[in-house]
Amino acid sequence: MALNIKDVRAEMPNYQNYKDDRRDGQILGIAVHHSATADRATGAPSGNALSFFEYHVNTRGWTHGGYNYVIRGDGLIEYALDEKISAYHAGFKDPNDADGLEQGQYWNNHYLAICLAGWFQNNRTYQDAGGQTQTMPNNYTLPTEAQMESLLGLIQQLRRQYTIPVENVRGHRELAGNSTTCPGLNFDPASLRVKLKALDEAEAVPPVQPIPGAQPEIKPGEHVLLLPDADKYLQAALGYVWKYRPDVSFAADEAPGRWKYVTVIGSPADISDSQLARLRSGGAVLVQRIPGDLARVQATLDDLIQKNLRFLPAESTTGNDETPSPTEEWRTYTVQPGDTLSLVAK
């Protein structure tokens, strides 16, 4: 599923004065925050990147806002501050570097900041115009479903981009040197990491399933030929389609759960390995990729037709650019400042 991201960087206050800034360090992790803002009448998430950045710049006097991304209550992701720029999200004063955290700037320098609009705890209060303490209703004390879907998708995208281990996805309150309940007492960063690990496992690519011996008997509607687009490979596949009459689809993201047998045409750049993994987890009995450029795909399909084979036989799957069987590997983790033994053990 494509992420719904709106680039609002140039709309933020004081943008021209900081747009060329660069962070002091490599991106190593992601910090999750909440805005601690909610509608007083309903408790629903309130605010967006512009309102948060206007407060940071115009009221607090910061050069720019404190988050790289803001996820609104409706799930829209706002790209508010360039990833190359350090967000002011988890710094603290330590001029003598007593904590060994780059004088309190370690998390700003090395962690991207994602803020969920909302206030995720119970018994929230505010001061009314008369100075009296009022209580908000205990609604929306967790992120909305749309927010969580966007958060998980965005984190996975950033983790892949910067090779971030799941252990380095943390809530604000888990960052050493910070004294806060952010991202809210009802938001459990450990549960978030469990969900991310489950996504990692679902996206892991299992080995290709060869057809041992006889080809399976296919009923109408059970087999699909999945193409990346209508222009690139369709002409090469027409002979195969005419002979075997599979369904033909150009929508890989809509295919999971619809077909029992899937033949994927093209390289991982066309249809990714993670998309193949979702097909398998969606119930497909067989998912085979026919990789290569147009000429190679044409030759492979023509060979299958000539041999009266719908699928690649077992001996043909070796060396055909499929992902090899996963092998047991040691997991590595770089201990960072502020880590505890219990966190490293997870």
N, C-alpha and C positions, 0 to 999 in steps of 0.2 A: 504494500500500500504506500503510495507516494505521500510524503509529508506535506502538510499545508503550511508553508513558510512564507511570511511576508517580510521583505527587506525594508526596514524602516530606519536604517542607520543614518541616512542623510537628513531625516526629519527630526533628529534629536537636537536639543538645545546645545549651542556652542560647538556644533559639529566641525565647522571649518577650522577651529583652533586645535583640535586633537586628532583629526582624521589620519594624520601621517605618523602618529605615535606608534611605538612597538613595545611589546612586553619584554621584560628582562628575564628571559628564561624559556626553556622548552616546556610545552604543554604536556603534563603528566597525569592529569586527572580532571574530574568534573565535580563541582559542588552544587548541591540542590538547595534552593532557598524557597521561602514563601514571602509574600509581600506584607503579610499581616494587615491586609486591608479587606474589608468586607462590607456589604450593604447593611446598614444598621437596622433596616426593617426586616430583611429576609435572611441575612447571614451569608448571602451568595458572594462569590468572589467579585471584587471590584478593582478597577484600575487597569492600566495597560502600560506599555513601555514609555510612551510619551509622558503620562502623568507621573510615573516613578522617576524618570530622568529629570523632569522639570523640578521635582522636589529635591533631588540630589544636587542639581546644578544651581538652581535659583534660591533654594532655602538653605541648603547645607554648604553651598559654596564649592562643591567639587568641580573639577574640570569637565567630567562627564559622568554618566550614570554608572550604577554598580553592577550591571548584569550584561552578559553577552547575549543571552536569549531570555525572552519573557513569554510564558505560555498563558494566554488569557483563559477565562472560565469556559469559553466555548471551544477551546482546544486549538485555536489559531496560534501558531508559533511566530513571534515577532523577533527577527534578527536585528537587535538594537545596537550592538557594539561589536566591531570587527573582532574576530577571534585572535587576531594578531596584537590586540590591545588588551592590557591587563585591566580587568574590571575591579573596581573598589568594593569587594564583596566580603572579604574575610581578613582584612589587615588589622594589626593592632600595634600599639606603640611599644617598641623594645629597642631603644637607641643603642644599648650596649650589647645587643644580640645575646641576651642571657639564655633564651630558649633555643638558640641555634636555628632560627627560622628566618634568616635573611632580614634581621631587624624587624620582624613582624610582617614581612611582605611575601613570605614563601607561598602562601595559598593564592594570593593575588597574582604572583609572577607565574605560577605553574598550573593553576586550576582554572578551567572555564567555569563560568557562573550561569546557571539556569535558574530563573525565578518563576515559580508558579503563583499567579495572582490568587489571593485567598488567604484565609487565616485559619489554620488547621489545628484548632484545639477547642475545648468546651469552655463554657462560662466566660465568654468574651464580654468585655465591658467598654464603655466609652463615656466621656464627659459631654453632657448636653450644653446648650447655650447658657444655661443658668448655673453651670458648674456642678450639676448633680450627676452622680454615677448611674448610668443606665446599662441594662443587660441586653445583649443581642440574643435572638433565638438560636438554639443549638441546631441549626441547619447548615449544610455545606461545611461540615467540620473535617471533611476529607476532600482531596482533589476530585473534581468531576471525572466521570468516565472518559470524556473527551480529552481532558487534561492528561490523564494517566496514559492513554493511548499515544498521545503526542510526545509525552515525556519519554516513554520507553523507546519509541521510534527515533527520536532525536538523539538520545544517549547512545543507542546502538550505532547510529550513523557517525557520531563523533568518535566513538571508541574505535570503529574501523579506520577512520581517517587518521587518528593519532596513535593507534595501537595502545589503547588504554585498558589495563586489566580491570576486571570488575571490582576488585578490591579498592581501586582508586576512584570509585564513584561513591561519594559520601554526602551526608547531610551536613549543613553548616555547623551544627552543634558538635559534630564529630571531629572537627578540625582543631588541632591543638592550639592553645592560646586564645581561643574564642569562648566567651561565656554567654551562651544564648540557648534558647529552646528551639530556634529556627532549624528546620522548616515546619515547626509546630509539633506539639506533643503527640498528636494523633497520626503524624506521618512517621512511619518506621523505615529508616534507611536500610536496615538489614533485610526487611521484606522486599524492598526495591531490588537489592542485589540478588536475592533469590529469584525474582522474576527475570532479571537480566541473565542469570546463569541458565535458566530454563530456555530462554530465547537462544542463547549460545548453543545449547544442545540441539534445539530444533533446527537451527540453521546449519549445523555440522553436516557435511555431505557424506552419506554412507556410500559404500562401493556400489558400482553399477551392478544391476542384477542381470546376469547373462541368462539366455534361454538354453537350458541343458537339454540336448536331444531334440525331441519333437516340438514344433511350434504350437503355442496354445490355440485353442479354437475360439475365435473372436465373434461375439454377437454384435449386431448393429448397435452403434452408440457407445460401445465400450472402449474404442481406440480413437485417440486424437493425434493428429500431426500438428505440433506446436511450432509455429513460425514466428520469428521476431518482427517481421513486417510483411506487407503484401508485395513489395517490390523486389526484395533482395533474393529470396530463395524460391518463390512460388513457381516460377517457370521451370526450375530444376526439379521440382517435386511433382509436376503434373502427371508424369507417367506413373509414379508410385500411387498417387491419389486415384488415378483412373483404374489401376489394377486392384487395389485393396480397399478402396472406398472408406478410408477413415474420415472421421470428422476433421475439419481444419479450423484452427483457431490462431488468432494473432494476439490474444490477451492472456499472457502467462499469469498475471496476478489474479485472474478470475477463474483459472483452471483447477485449483486444488479442490478435491472432493467431487469433481464432475465426471472424470473418466478413470477407468480401471487400468488402462494401458496408455502410456504416453511416449511418443517419439518426438524428441526435441531436436530441432534443426539449428545448427550454428554454434558458435563458440560461447564461452562464458561471458564475453563482452556483449553478446546479443541477448542471451537469456542466462542469468547468473546461476551459479551453483546453489546459492541460497534459495532461489526460486524453485530449483529442482528438489531441494530438501523439503520445501513446503508442499510440493506435489506428493512426495512420499508420505509425509506426516498426515496429509489429507486423505490417505487411503489408497493411493495408486499401488497396484501390485507390481507393476513394472514401469520404470522410467529409464529410457535409454536416450543418450545424446549421440547424434551424428554430427561430429564437429568438422571444422575445416572451412576453407574458402568455398566459393561457389562451385568451382571445378571439382573439388574433392567431394563435396556433398553430392553433386550430380553423379559422379562415378560410383559412390557408395550406394546410392539409391538404385542406380541402373543395375549394379551387381546383385542387389537383393531381388530385383524383378527377374533378372535372368536365372537366378537360382531358386526362384519361386519361394522366397522367404519374406515374411512380413517384418521380422525382427532380426537384429544381428545375432548370430549364434555365439555360443560361449567362446569359441576359439577366436572370434573376430573382435572381442571386446578388449583383448590384451593389446596394449600399445595404441589404443585409439583416442588418446588424450583424455580418457576418463580419469576421475580422481581415484588414486589407489586406496586400498583398504587402510583405514587409520591404524597407526601403530601406537603403542603405549609410549608416552613421552613424559619426562619430568616436567612438572609445572614449576615455573620460576616466578619469583615475586621480589621486587626491589623494595626493601624496607625504607620507609620515608620518615622524616622527622615527625614525632608525635605518635607513632605507631605503638600499640601495646601488643603483648604476646597474644592476647585473645583475638585481636583483630587480624594479626598475621596468620593465626591458625585457621581462620575462616577462609 
